[in-house]
Amino acid sequence: MNLLYAQAGGMTAVINASAAGVIAAARVQGARIGATLAARYGILGALAESLHDCASIDVEALAATPGGLFGSCRFVMPVEVEQPALYDRLFAVLDAHRVGALLYNGGNGSLEVVARVSKAARRRGYPLACVGVPKTIDNDIEACDCCPGYGSAAKYLATSMREVCRDLASMMSRKGRVFVMEVMGRNAGWLAAATALAARDVDEAPHIVLFPEVPFDEEALLARAETVISRLGYCAITVAEGIRRTDGSPLRARSHGDGHVRFGGAGEEIARLVSDAFDCHRHYAAPDYLQRSAAHWVSAVDHAQALAVGHAAVNYALEGRDGVVAAIRRLGDDPYRWDVVPVEAATVANLERRLPPEFIAADGMQVSEAGRRYLAPLVMGECLVNCADGLPVHYHRELPGLPRKLSRYCGWADEIIYARMG
Amino acid sequence: MNLLYAQAGGMTAVINASAAGVIAAARVQGARIGATLAARYGILGALAESLHDCASIDVEALAATPGGLFGSCRFVMPVEVEQPALYDRLFAVLDAHRVGALLYNGGNGSLEVVARVSKAARRRGYPLACVGVPKTIDNDIEACDCCPGYGSAAKYLATSMREVCRDLASMMSRKGRVFVMEVMGRNAGWLAAATALAARDVDEAPHIVLFPEVPFDEEALLARAETVISRLGYCAITVAEGIRRTDGSPLRARSHGDGHVRFGGAGEEIARLVSDAFDCHRHYAAPDYLQRSAAHWVSAVDHAQALAVGHAAVNYALEGRDGVVAAIRRLGDDPYRWDVVPVEAATVANLERRLPPEFIAADGMQVSEAGRRYLAPLVMGECLVNCADGLPVHYHRELPGLPRKLSRYCGWADEIIYARMG
C-alpha cells in the first residue's frame, strides 16, 4: 500500500517537521509501505489528483523550513450524504494510487475531514487508515495537551516581548509610553498567554494580557495601565486579536468585502485608548504571519513533538488504526515528560479548546501560576539554524507531479479544487 | 582622568555591545583611565549628575542584551550661546567627577551633541575628548559606511520576510493574497531595502519594496502587484513607514495629540489599496519595536562592529582626539573588509544619509545589484544566544548611583533633566 500525506489550515514554523517525521518514518518501514505520496494543497490535491512522490525529499532540510512544502487549503469536505460524488472522486483517486493510509496534517477543521473520510471509507468498504496529524499555532485542539506549532509561536512571541521590554525600559519619556503587541487568537488566548513567560516579575513586560476568554473591561484596563505607567514610565500590553466586549462583539472588526468579518486592529485600538487616556506615547506591533513562520527561533520541544506526531501517525496507519489523531499527552510538568497517544478524531474535531479559567489570573489580565506551569516547558530548547549569506536556508522546490491516472474531475466545487493547481 | 559613557536616541539590538566595547577597552588601559562612568538617560544624566560606575558590569552578558542598559534620551543640547548656564552645569558635573573623556553613543542628533559639547569645552579650555559612538537602525549617519544596529535589524527583517514567503507560498487561495510588512524608516529606505536580501529570484518575497526616497506611484504599484498575484497567487510588499506622495505628503500620518505627526499606517494603507483593487485577501505586519530589539537574531558582523566602535572611541579619547565619531569604513565588498576611522562630528552631525539612487532599481520598487552588493555583508553571521528556560537571558539590574558631589541643578529644562531620574 501507498501512504498519502497532506497539509491543511494555517501554517506553522514546524508543520514541515511533521511532514519530515511522516516521510522518515515511512522510509524506515521499507516494503511495508510502497510509496509516500503528498497531495498538493491538502485534500484539494487529492481530489484534483495533484500528487507528488516524496522519495527524493531531503527530510532534514525540510524539517527546518517554515510554511508547508506541499501547500495547504482550508477546504473542509462536506459530509458524504451532501456530496457523495465528491467522495466517489476521492476514493477513485486513492484507489488509482493504491493509497491505504491518508495522513492529514491540520487543525480542528482538518480533523473533521479525517473523521468524515474515515467514516466514508468504512461505509464504502475501502481499506483506509485515515490519521490526523495535529498542527496549529492556536493550540486549540481538544484532547491534545498541546499542538505542534504552538510552542514555537509561543517562544517567538515571549522572546519578542522580553526584548521589547528592554527597549521600553531604556527610553526616557516624561509623558510615558504604552506598547501593545497584537497576537493571533480569535477565540482562544493561548498565544496571548504565552507572552507572559517573558516576565519574571511584575515590573517586566507584558504588564497586562488581554484574552478573548475575558470580556474586555476598559475601566479595569485603564486603571491597571495607569498604575504601571506611573511606576515604570511605560506599560506593555499583549492583546489577542479576538478580544470582545461584554456583549460579545469584537473590539474592532472590519468587514472584508466578501462579508467575512476580519479580525485585526484590536491592539491598535487598545494602544489608542491608553495613550488618549494618559496623553502618553504609543507604539503598536502586529507580528501577524511572522509569529507563525519564525523557523529561525523555534522551540526544540515543539520541533521534537512535530516530528513525533508525524512518526506516530505512520505507526498508527500501519497498525490499521483509522479515524484517530496522534495527540500529545503530558506525563509530567517538571521535568516535562510527554508521549503521543491515539485519540478518536470524531470526538475532538471542530471543538475549540479555549484557555481554561484556571490558567487566567483572578484579575483577568494576567496568566496564573497554573498557566505558567503549563506553558513553561513548551518553549524550551533552541534549534541550530542552517544559514547561508546570513539568512536561513529553506527547502523548497518545484516538486515533479505524479502522472495522472484519472481524467479531470468535473463536479461539485471543481473550480475550487483546480484553482491554482496548474 | 575618568571616562563618561552615555546612550542616546532610539535603541538597537547591539547598542549595549558598544557599551561593552567601551567598558572592556577602558579596563585594559589600566591606570591610564581611572573609572569608567555611565550617565543615566544620556546627556540628561550627565546634567542631573545621575551617574553609575561600570566597574562591576559583566561586559559579556551586557553585549548580548538589547535596549540600552543605562537608558537613553532624545534631548539635544541647544547651542551654547542660547543656554550657556546649561553648559556651565555640564562642565561642573564633568569636573566634579574628573571626566576627561565623554563618549556619546547615538545617531545624528547625538553627534550634534558631541560637536556642540566639544566646541564648548575648547572655548572654555576644559580638557575633554568628546567622541561619538555611532548607533542607529536607520543607517543614516553621513560618512559611516554603515551604522551599528542597522545590520541586525536588516538581518531580522530579511529573515522574517523570507520566512513569511514560505508561508504565503503554502496557502491556497482562489482570490489571491497580499502581504505587507511595514518597516521603520521615516526618510531613508535602508531598512526597507534590507528586506530585498530575502529574495534570491523574482518569485521570492519581497516582490515590491516601497522607499521614502521614491514618490509613491499608486498606478505603478497596482500594476506590479497585479502581475505578481496573477503569476504566484500572492504578493509580498515591504513598505517603509515614511513613504510619501509626489507632493511630499506622507501616505498616511496621524496626528499624535501634541501636534507631532506620527508616521505609521502606511503599510496598512498599501495592503488595503491592493486588496481593494483586486478583491484579494490582505495581511499586514508591523514589527515596530521588535525590529530594533531582536537580540536573539543579530548579525555577527553588526555585533562585531558595535563592539569595535566602542573600542575605537576609547582609543580616540586616549589619543586626545576630540569632536570625532568612530566611523565604520568599507575596504572591500567580497570578501567584506572594514575598519574604524575617526571622522569630524561637526561635519556629519544632523545630516541624514538617504539611500543613494544607484541602490534603487530603475523601476523604483526594488533594490539594484549595487544595493545588494552593499547590503549583503552586513547581515552575515549568527551569534550564540544564552537562554534559560527557553528564552534569552538579558543583563539588566538596578545600577547603584554614584554619590552626588553637586547640588541639584535648577535652571533651563531642569524638569526635563530630572524627569524619571529618581
Interface residues (C-beta under 8 A of the other chain):
Chain A: Q7 G10 M11 A13 Y41 G42 L44 T65 P66 G67 G68 L69 F70 G71 S72 C73 R74 F75 K155 A158 T159 S160 R162 E163 V164 C165 R166 D167 L168 A169 S170 M171 M172 S173 R174 F179 M181 L197 A198 G233 H256 G257 D258 G264 S275 D276 D279 H281 H283 Y284 A285 A286 P287 D288 Y289 L290 R292 S293 A294 A295 H296 W297 S299 V301 A376 V379 M380 G381 E382 V385 C387 D389 G390 L391 P392 H394 H396 E415 I416 A419 R420
Chain B: Q7 G10 M11 A13 Y41 G42 L44 T65 P66 G67 G68 L69 F70 G71 S72 C73 R74 F75 K155 A158 T159 S160 R162 E163 V164 C165 R166 D167 L168 A169 S170 M171 M172 S173 R174 F179 M181 L197 A198 G233 H256 G257 D258 G264 S275 D276 D279 H281 H283 Y284 A285 A286 P287 D288 Y289 L290 R292 S293 A294 A295 H296 W297 S299 V301 A376 V379 M380 G381 E382 V385 C387 D389 G390 L391 P392 H394 H396 E415 I416 A419 R420
